[in-house]
Amino acid sequence: MQTAAAPNDRIPARHADGRRKAAILMLALGEDAAAKVCAGLDDRDITNLAIGFADLGRLDAREVERLIDEFAAHVSLSLAA
């Protein structure tokens, strides 16, 4: 007998990873800046972000630092283009 897949088992890894990254970045932004970002999101984006928060679990400081560095590099490249 097969068991039903958990909801996250059906989500492509890149989507789950993106949700996690978005949730971590929102936490890193702080409450005021995150609220401003959220004000510009649609319902689907808010739902995806909420799923990302729900799945976060325990965070490692090194993971947060790497993600902030990755985000900063993408922003720098976007501004240079």
N, C-alpha and C positions, 0 to 999 in steps of 0.2 A: 504494500500500500504506500503510495506517494503522499507526502505531506505538502500542503500548500507552501509556496515560497513566501518568506517574509517580505514585506513591501520593499525594503532596501535591496533585497536580492534581485529584484526586477529592474532596478535603476542602473543604467550604464555607469561604470566606474567614474567616467569623466564628469558626470552630473553630480554624483555624490561628492566627489573631490571638489568640484566647484562650489557646491553648497557649503561644504566645510570651510573652504577658504573664505567665502563671503561672510560666514558667521564669525570667523576668527577676526577678520578685518573690522567688522562692525564692533566687536568687543574692544579691539585695539583703538578704535576711533574715540571711544568714550560716548557717554549718553547724549550730550548735546549735538555733537557732529553726526552721530548715528541717526538721531531723530531727524535731522535735516536731510540725510540721504534717504531715509525711509519715506519721507514726505513725497519724494519723487518717484517712488516705486508703485507699480500696479499690484493688484490683488495676487496675481500669479507669482510675482517676484517676492512679495511678502510671505506667501505660503512656502515657497522654496527656501527662503531665509529661515523661517520658523522650523522647517524640517532640518536644516543645517544646524540650528541651535540645539534642537532636540537630540541630534546624533553626536554632538561634540564629545561628550565624555570628558575625561581629564585631559588638560592641555599641558604640553611641555613647553617651557619658555624658549627652547631652541627652535621648536617648530614655529612658534609665533614670530620669532626674529627672522627666520628664513623666509616666511611668508611676507612679512613687511618688506624685506629686502627685494623679494621677487616683484612685489607690487610696485615698489619705487623704481625698479629697473624698467618695468613696462610703462610706467608713467613717463619716465625720462625719454624712452624711445619714442613714445607717442608725441611728446612735445618737440622732439628733434625733427620729426617727419614733416 
